[in-house]
Amino acid sequence: MPDTTADPDRRTADAGPAGRGGRGQIAPAERGLRAVQQTVLRSFATTGTPPEVADLQRAAEPFGLPAAQAPRSCGESRAAGGRYLGAVDYLVELRRELDAFGAALDGDLSAPVEHCGGWRLVDLAVHMGAGNLWVVAAVREGHGDGYDEGAAPRDRDGLKAWYAETADALVQALSVDSSMGAWTFFPPHTVGFWRRRRSQETLMHRWDAEHALGSATPMDAALAADGVAEVFDTMAPRMISKGAATHPEQAVRITATDSGRCWTYGPGEPIAEVAGTAEDLLLMLWGRKPRDTGSVTWTGDREAGLGVLAGPLVP
């Protein structure tokens, strides 16, 4: 079974610089990126809004990293009732997406999952359940050792019951203080990291499962926008810290037209902008749609912008 997880270090406890085996070996620039990322996450956790550029600068400067190299949030929007569209109740969203994925298991388990290598729906279900148990261990036991996917049942009734048990165990494990320490493959090393990461992982793979069955339902706009933010404040820096990508040399602006949020990735003024719904942007960034998909609109130097987003930004 190919490993197409968004959590690339699930099968090993040594997650490189962010894992137990690599602490103290991070270059100053990478520590600067992580300090900036933690500033972003703390701001959303405490206020539901992006941090000020000055806050990013203060976080980055001790490590010699210009704030211009860090992803920048450049907009926010409030719904008519005043709710900030970027604020996400991760436990609520996680439960909803876990249940939606479980409902998809009533469909054809042999259906091929287009964007997950040679997987079929049954393989994706095993992957999701195993990932749930992986995070339970990360929170409760403090390690990132992998779960044996071969131990999961593959008959429909057994698989559905097992997956539901793993989903319940995950929500229970994460229903503690979000600031509590936990093993993670990237900062912050807290339960809050996993609330967000598993919400995004489940959202994407729920879409994969429904897409495989020909019935993909819309993503919540706020959760999808948070997923776009995660690509730039967590996944892209992670790829850079692993040596799988380099710092962008130019900037691109990414605008979610349905939430009013936007982000600038790269140094300096943006040379291009890509705009679309948060769902379309997220699907594009995670390779479910091509970078030049017709569901998004490019302005400025499109070719240079495509080069920046080529990254790779995600595993």
C-alpha positions as a Markdown table, in Angstrom:
| # | Residue | x | y | z |
|---|---|---|---|---|
| 1 | Met | 0.0 | 0.0 | 0.0 |
| 2 | Pro | 1.5 | 3.4 | -1.0 |
| 3 | Asp | 2.0 | 6.0 | 1.7 |
| 4 | Thr | 0.2 | 9.1 | 0.6 |
| 5 | Thr | -0.6 | 10.4 | 4.0 |
| 6 | Ala | -0.4 | 14.1 | 4.8 |
| 7 | Asp | 1.4 | 13.0 | 8.0 |
| 8 | Pro | 4.6 | 11.7 | 6.3 |
| 9 | Asp | 6.4 | 10.5 | 9.5 |
| 10 | Arg | 3.7 | 8.2 | 10.8 |
| 11 | Arg | 5.8 | 5.1 | 10.4 |
| 12 | Thr | 8.8 | 6.3 | 12.3 |
| 13 | Ala | 9.3 | 7.8 | 15.7 |
| 14 | Asp | 12.3 | 9.9 | 14.5 |
| 15 | Ala | 10.6 | 12.7 | 12.6 |
| 16 | Gly | 13.9 | 14.4 | 11.6 |
| 17 | Pro | 14.5 | 17.8 | 13.2 |
| 18 | Ala | 11.1 | 18.0 | 14.8 |
| 19 | Gly | 11.3 | 14.5 | 16.2 |
| 20 | Arg | 13.0 | 13.1 | 19.3 |
| 21 | Gly | 16.1 | 12.2 | 17.4 |
| 22 | Gly | 16.8 | 15.6 | 15.9 |
| 23 | Arg | 16.2 | 18.2 | 18.6 |
| 24 | Gly | 19.1 | 20.6 | 18.9 |
| 25 | Gln | 20.2 | 20.1 | 15.3 |
| 26 | Ile | 18.0 | 22.7 | 13.6 |
| 27 | Ala | 19.6 | 25.5 | 11.6 |
| 28 | Pro | 18.9 | 29.0 | 12.8 |
| 29 | Ala | 16.8 | 29.8 | 9.7 |
| 30 | Glu | 14.6 | 26.7 | 10.3 |
| 31 | Arg | 14.2 | 27.7 | 14.0 |
| 32 | Gly | 13.1 | 31.1 | 12.7 |
| 33 | Leu | 10.5 | 29.5 | 10.5 |
| 34 | Arg | 9.2 | 27.5 | 13.4 |
| 35 | Ala | 9.1 | 30.5 | 15.7 |
| 36 | Val | 7.0 | 32.3 | 13.1 |
| 37 | Gln | 4.7 | 29.3 | 12.6 |
| 38 | Gln | 4.1 | 29.1 | 16.4 |
| 39 | Thr | 3.2 | 32.8 | 16.4 |
| 40 | Val | 0.6 | 32.2 | 13.7 |
| 41 | Leu | -0.9 | 29.2 | 15.5 |
| 42 | Arg | -1.0 | 31.0 | 18.8 |
| 43 | Ser | -2.8 | 34.0 | 17.3 |
| 44 | Phe | -5.5 | 31.8 | 15.7 |
| 45 | Ala | -5.8 | 29.8 | 18.9 |
| 46 | Thr | -6.3 | 32.8 | 21.2 |
| 47 | Thr | -8.0 | 35.4 | 19.0 |
| 48 | Gly | -9.2 | 33.6 | 15.9 |
| 49 | Thr | -7.3 | 36.1 | 13.7 |
| 50 | Pro | -3.9 | 36.2 | 12.0 |
| 51 | Pro | -1.0 | 37.9 | 13.8 |
| 52 | Glu | 0.3 | 41.3 | 12.9 |
| 53 | Val | 3.3 | 41.5 | 10.6 |
| 54 | Ala | 5.2 | 43.2 | 13.5 |
| 55 | Asp | 4.6 | 40.1 | 15.6 |
| 56 | Leu | 6.0 | 37.9 | 12.9 |
| 57 | Gln | 9.0 | 40.1 | 12.6 |
| 58 | Arg | 9.7 | 39.9 | 16.4 |
| 59 | Ala | 9.4 | 36.1 | 16.2 |
| 60 | Ala | 11.8 | 35.8 | 13.3 |
| 61 | Glu | 14.5 | 38.4 | 14.0 |
| 62 | Pro | 16.3 | 36.5 | 16.8 |
| 63 | Phe | 17.1 | 33.7 | 14.4 |
| 64 | Gly | 18.2 | 36.0 | 11.5 |
| 65 | Leu | 15.2 | 35.1 | 9.4 |
| 66 | Pro | 13.5 | 38.1 | 7.6 |
| 67 | Ala | 9.8 | 38.0 | 8.2 |
| 68 | Ala | 9.4 | 38.4 | 4.4 |
| 69 | Gln | 10.4 | 34.7 | 4.1 |
| 70 | Ala | 7.5 | 33.6 | 6.3 |
| 71 | Pro | 4.0 | 33.1 | 5.0 |
| 72 | Arg | 1.9 | 36.2 | 5.6 |
| 73 | Ser | -1.9 | 36.5 | 6.1 |
| 74 | Cys | -3.2 | 39.5 | 4.3 |
| 75 | Gly | -6.9 | 39.5 | 5.0 |
| 76 | Glu | -9.8 | 38.4 | 7.1 |
| 77 | Ser | -13.5 | 38.5 | 6.8 |
| 78 | Arg | -16.5 | 38.4 | 9.1 |
| 79 | Ala | -19.8 | 36.9 | 8.3 |
| 80 | Ala | -23.0 | 39.0 | 8.7 |
| 81 | Gly | -23.4 | 37.8 | 12.3 |
| 82 | Gly | -19.9 | 38.8 | 13.2 |
| 83 | Arg | -18.2 | 35.4 | 13.3 |
| 84 | Tyr | -14.7 | 35.4 | 12.0 |
| 85 | Leu | -14.6 | 33.0 | 9.1 |
| 86 | Gly | -11.2 | 31.8 | 9.9 |
| 87 | Ala | -12.1 | 30.6 | 13.4 |
| 88 | Val | -12.5 | 26.9 | 13.5 |
| 89 | Asp | -13.8 | 24.6 | 16.3 |
| 90 | Tyr | -11.5 | 21.7 | 15.5 |
| 91 | Leu | -13.2 | 19.1 | 17.6 |
| 92 | Val | -16.6 | 19.9 | 16.1 |
| 93 | Glu | -15.2 | 19.8 | 12.6 |
| 94 | Leu | -13.2 | 16.7 | 13.2 |
| 95 | Arg | -16.2 | 14.8 | 14.5 |
| 96 | Arg | -18.3 | 15.9 | 11.6 |
| 97 | Glu | -15.6 | 14.9 | 9.0 |
| 98 | Leu | -14.9 | 11.6 | 10.8 |
| 99 | Asp | -18.6 | 10.7 | 10.6 |
| 100 | Ala | -18.8 | 11.7 | 7.0 |
| 101 | Phe | -15.9 | 9.5 | 6.1 |
| 102 | Gly | -17.5 | 6.6 | 8.0 |
| 103 | Ala | -20.7 | 7.0 | 6.1 |
| 104 | Ala | -18.7 | 6.7 | 2.8 |
| 105 | Leu | -17.8 | 3.1 | 3.9 |
| 106 | Asp | -21.4 | 2.1 | 3.0 |
| 107 | Gly | -20.3 | 2.5 | -0.6 |
| 108 | Asp | -18.2 | 0.4 | -3.0 |
| 109 | Leu | -15.1 | -0.5 | -1.0 |
| 110 | Ser | -13.3 | -1.6 | -4.2 |
| 111 | Ala | -13.7 | 1.9 | -5.8 |
| 112 | Pro | -10.3 | 3.3 | -6.8 |
| 113 | Val | -9.2 | 6.5 | -5.0 |
| 114 | Glu | -7.9 | 8.7 | -7.8 |
| 115 | His | -5.3 | 10.7 | -5.9 |
| 116 | Cys | -3.9 | 8.1 | -3.6 |
| 117 | Gly | -1.8 | 6.0 | -5.9 |
| 118 | Gly | -3.2 | 2.5 | -6.3 |
| 119 | Trp | -5.4 | 2.6 | -3.3 |
| 120 | Arg | -9.0 | 1.6 | -3.2 |
| 121 | Leu | -11.6 | 2.8 | -0.7 |
| 122 | Val | -10.9 | -0.1 | 1.6 |
| 123 | Asp | -7.2 | 0.9 | 1.7 |
| 124 | Leu | -8.0 | 4.5 | 2.5 |
| 125 | Ala | -10.3 | 3.4 | 5.3 |
| 126 | Val | -7.5 | 1.3 | 6.9 |
| 127 | His | -5.1 | 4.2 | 6.5 |
| 128 | Met | -7.5 | 6.6 | 8.2 |
| 129 | Gly | -8.2 | 4.3 | 11.1 |
| 130 | Ala | -4.5 | 3.5 | 11.6 |
| 131 | Gly | -3.8 | 7.3 | 11.5 |
| 132 | Asn | -6.4 | 7.8 | 14.2 |
| 133 | Leu | -4.7 | 5.3 | 16.4 |
| 134 | Trp | -1.3 | 6.8 | 15.6 |
| 135 | Val | -2.4 | 10.1 | 17.0 |
| 136 | Val | -4.0 | 8.5 | 20.0 |
| 137 | Ala | -0.5 | 7.1 | 20.8 |
| 138 | Ala | 1.2 | 10.4 | 20.1 |
| 139 | Val | -1.0 | 12.1 | 22.6 |
| 140 | Arg | -1.3 | 9.5 | 25.3 |
| 141 | Glu | 2.1 | 7.7 | 25.0 |
| 142 | Gly | 4.3 | 10.5 | 23.6 |
| 143 | His | 5.7 | 8.7 | 20.5 |
| 144 | Gly | 5.2 | 8.5 | 16.8 |
| 145 | Asp | 5.6 | 4.8 | 16.3 |
| 146 | Gly | 3.4 | 3.5 | 13.5 |
| 147 | Tyr | 0.4 | 1.3 | 13.7 |
| 148 | Asp | 0.3 | -2.1 | 11.9 |
| 149 | Glu | -2.2 | -1.5 | 9.2 |
| 150 | Gly | -2.2 | -5.2 | 8.5 |
| 151 | Ala | -4.1 | -5.8 | 11.7 |
| 152 | Ala | -7.1 | -3.9 | 10.5 |
| 153 | Pro | -10.2 | -5.9 | 9.3 |
| 154 | Arg | -11.1 | -5.5 | 5.6 |
| 155 | Asp | -14.6 | -7.0 | 5.5 |
| 156 | Arg | -17.3 | -4.3 | 5.4 |
| 157 | Asp | -18.9 | -4.8 | 8.8 |
| 158 | Gly | -15.6 | -5.4 | 10.6 |
| 159 | Leu | -13.9 | -2.4 | 8.9 |
| 160 | Lys | -16.8 | 0.0 | 9.7 |
| 161 | Ala | -16.9 | -1.1 | 13.4 |
| 162 | Trp | -13.1 | -0.8 | 13.7 |
| 163 | Tyr | -13.0 | 2.6 | 12.0 |
| 164 | Ala | -15.8 | 3.9 | 14.2 |
| 165 | Glu | -13.8 | 2.8 | 17.3 |
| 166 | Thr | -10.7 | 4.5 | 16.1 |
| 167 | Ala | -12.6 | 7.7 | 15.4 |
| 168 | Asp | -14.2 | 7.7 | 18.9 |
| 169 | Ala | -10.7 | 7.0 | 20.5 |
| 170 | Leu | -9.2 | 9.9 | 18.5 |
| 171 | Val | -11.9 | 12.4 | 19.6 |
| 172 | Gln | -11.6 | 11.3 | 23.2 |
| 173 | Ala | -7.8 | 11.6 | 23.2 |
| 174 | Leu | -8.0 | 15.1 | 21.8 |
| 175 | Ser | -10.8 | 16.2 | 24.2 |
| 176 | Val | -8.2 | 17.5 | 26.7 |
| 177 | Asp | -6.5 | 20.9 | 27.1 |
| 178 | Ser | -5.2 | 21.8 | 23.7 |
| 179 | Ser | -2.0 | 23.2 | 25.2 |
| 180 | Met | -1.1 | 19.8 | 26.7 |
| 181 | Gly | 2.1 | 18.3 | 25.4 |
| 182 | Ala | 2.1 | 15.6 | 22.7 |
| 183 | Trp | 4.5 | 14.0 | 20.2 |
| 184 | Thr | 4.2 | 15.8 | 16.9 |
| 185 | Phe | 6.2 | 15.8 | 13.7 |
| 186 | Phe | 6.4 | 19.6 | 13.6 |
| 187 | Pro | 5.8 | 22.4 | 16.2 |
| 188 | Pro | 3.9 | 23.1 | 18.3 |
| 189 | His | 4.3 | 19.9 | 20.2 |
| 190 | Thr | 0.8 | 20.0 | 21.7 |
| 191 | Val | -2.7 | 18.4 | 21.5 |
| 192 | Gly | -3.8 | 21.5 | 19.6 |
| 193 | Phe | -1.5 | 20.6 | 16.7 |
| 194 | Trp | -3.3 | 17.3 | 16.3 |
| 195 | Arg | -6.7 | 18.8 | 16.6 |
| 196 | Arg | -5.9 | 20.9 | 13.5 |
| 197 | Arg | -3.9 | 18.3 | 11.6 |
| 198 | Arg | -6.4 | 15.5 | 12.0 |
| 199 | Ser | -9.3 | 17.8 | 11.1 |
| 200 | Gln | -7.4 | 18.7 | 7.9 |
| 201 | Glu | -6.3 | 15.1 | 7.1 |
| 202 | Thr | -9.9 | 13.8 | 7.6 |
| 203 | Leu | -11.4 | 16.7 | 5.5 |
| 204 | Met | -9.1 | 15.8 | 2.6 |
| 205 | His | -9.6 | 12.1 | 2.8 |
| 206 | Arg | -13.3 | 12.4 | 3.3 |
| 207 | Trp | -13.3 | 14.3 | 0.0 |
| 208 | Asp | -11.2 | 11.5 | -1.5 |
| 209 | Ala | -13.6 | 8.9 | -0.4 |
| 210 | Glu | -16.7 | 10.7 | -1.6 |
| 211 | His | -14.9 | 11.6 | -4.9 |
| 212 | Ala | -14.1 | 7.9 | -5.4 |
| 213 | Leu | -17.8 | 7.2 | -5.1 |
| 214 | Gly | -18.8 | 10.0 | -7.4 |
| 215 | Ser | -20.5 | 12.0 | -4.7 |
| 216 | Ala | -18.1 | 14.6 | -3.2 |
| 217 | Thr | -19.9 | 17.1 | -0.9 |
| 218 | Pro | -18.8 | 20.6 | -0.4 |
| 219 | Met | -16.2 | 21.5 | 2.2 |
| 220 | Asp | -16.9 | 23.9 | 5.0 |
| 221 | Ala | -15.4 | 27.2 | 3.8 |
| 222 | Ala | -13.8 | 28.2 | 7.1 |
| 223 | Leu | -12.2 | 24.7 | 7.6 |
| 224 | Ala | -11.0 | 24.7 | 4.0 |
| 225 | Ala | -9.5 | 28.2 | 4.4 |
| 226 | Asp | -7.7 | 27.0 | 7.6 |
| 227 | Gly | -6.4 | 24.1 | 5.4 |
| 228 | Val | -4.9 | 26.6 | 3.0 |
| 229 | Ala | -3.3 | 28.4 | 5.9 |
| 230 | Glu | -1.9 | 25.2 | 7.2 |
| 231 | Val | -0.2 | 24.5 | 3.9 |
| 232 | Phe | 1.8 | 27.7 | 4.2 |
| 233 | Asp | 2.4 | 27.9 | 8.0 |
| 234 | Thr | 3.1 | 24.2 | 8.6 |
| 235 | Met | 3.4 | 22.0 | 5.5 |
| 236 | Ala | 5.6 | 24.2 | 3.3 |
| 237 | Pro | 8.0 | 25.1 | 6.2 |
| 238 | Arg | 8.1 | 21.3 | 7.0 |
| 239 | Met | 9.1 | 20.5 | 3.5 |
| 240 | Ile | 11.9 | 23.1 | 3.7 |
| 241 | Ser | 13.2 | 21.9 | 7.0 |
| 242 | Lys | 13.4 | 18.4 | 5.6 |
| 243 | Gly | 15.4 | 19.5 | 2.6 |
| 244 | Ala | 12.6 | 18.5 | 0.2 |
| 245 | Ala | 12.0 | 22.1 | -0.9 |
| 246 | Thr | 13.8 | 25.4 | -0.9 |
| 247 | His | 12.7 | 28.9 | 0.3 |
| 248 | Pro | 10.7 | 30.6 | -2.4 |
| 249 | Glu | 12.6 | 33.4 | -4.2 |
| 250 | Gln | 9.4 | 35.3 | -5.2 |
| 251 | Ala | 6.0 | 35.9 | -3.7 |
| 252 | Val | 2.5 | 34.7 | -4.7 |
| 253 | Arg | -0.7 | 35.9 | -3.2 |
| 254 | Ile | -3.4 | 33.3 | -2.6 |
| 255 | Thr | -7.0 | 34.6 | -2.1 |
| 256 | Ala | -10.0 | 32.7 | -1.0 |
| 257 | Thr | -12.9 | 34.5 | -2.6 |
| 258 | Asp | -15.6 | 33.0 | -0.4 |
| 259 | Ser | -14.0 | 33.9 | 3.0 |
| 260 | Gly | -12.1 | 37.1 | 2.2 |
| 261 | Arg | -8.9 | 35.6 | 3.5 |
| 262 | Cys | -5.6 | 35.8 | 1.7 |
| 263 | Trp | -2.0 | 34.8 | 2.2 |
| 264 | Thr | 1.3 | 35.9 | 0.7 |
| 265 | Tyr | 3.9 | 33.1 | 0.3 |
| 266 | Gly | 7.4 | 34.2 | -0.4 |
| 267 | Pro | 9.5 | 37.4 | 0.0 |
| 268 | Gly | 8.7 | 40.8 | -1.4 |
| 269 | Glu | 5.7 | 42.0 | -3.3 |
| 270 | Pro | 3.6 | 39.3 | -5.0 |
| 271 | Ile | 4.4 | 38.7 | -8.7 |
| 272 | Ala | 1.1 | 36.9 | -9.2 |
| 273 | Glu | -2.2 | 36.1 | -7.5 |
| 274 | Val | -4.3 | 33.0 | -7.6 |
| 275 | Ala | -7.9 | 33.3 | -6.4 |
| 276 | Gly | -10.7 | 30.8 | -5.9 |
| 277 | Thr | -12.9 | 29.4 | -3.3 |
| 278 | Ala | -11.1 | 28.0 | -0.3 |
| 279 | Glu | -12.1 | 24.5 | -1.3 |
| 280 | Asp | -10.7 | 24.9 | -4.8 |
| 281 | Leu | -7.5 | 26.4 | -3.5 |
| 282 | Leu | -7.1 | 23.6 | -1.0 |
| 283 | Leu | -7.7 | 20.9 | -3.5 |
| 284 | Met | -5.2 | 22.5 | -5.9 |
| 285 | Leu | -2.5 | 22.8 | -3.2 |
| 286 | Trp | -2.9 | 19.2 | -2.2 |
| 287 | Gly | -2.7 | 18.0 | -5.8 |
| 288 | Arg | -6.4 | 17.0 | -6.2 |
| 289 | Lys | -6.7 | 19.6 | -8.9 |
| 290 | Pro | -3.9 | 20.9 | -11.2 |
| 291 | Arg | -2.3 | 24.2 | -10.4 |
| 292 | Asp | -3.8 | 25.7 | -13.6 |
| 293 | Thr | -7.3 | 24.3 | -13.0 |
| 294 | Gly | -10.0 | 26.4 | -14.5 |
| 295 | Ser | -11.7 | 26.7 | -11.1 |
| 296 | Val | -9.1 | 29.3 | -10.0 |
| 297 | Thr | -8.1 | 32.5 | -11.6 |
| 298 | Trp | -4.6 | 33.7 | -12.1 |
| 299 | Thr | -3.5 | 37.3 | -12.5 |
| 300 | Gly | 0.0 | 38.7 | -12.9 |
| 301 | Asp | 3.0 | 36.5 | -13.9 |
| 302 | Arg | 1.2 | 33.2 | -13.9 |
| 303 | Glu | 4.2 | 31.1 | -15.0 |
| 304 | Ala | 6.4 | 32.6 | -12.2 |
| 305 | Gly | 3.5 | 32.0 | -9.7 |
| 306 | Leu | 3.2 | 28.4 | -10.8 |
| 307 | Gly | 6.9 | 28.0 | -10.2 |
| 308 | Val | 6.6 | 29.3 | -6.6 |
| 309 | Leu | 3.7 | 26.9 | -5.8 |
| 310 | Ala | 5.6 | 24.0 | -7.4 |
| 311 | Gly | 7.4 | 23.8 | -4.1 |
| 312 | Pro | 6.8 | 21.1 | -3.3 |
| 313 | Leu | 4.6 | 22.6 | -0.6 |
| 314 | Val | 3.2 | 19.3 | 0.8 |
| 315 | Pro | 4.3 | 15.7 | 1.0 |
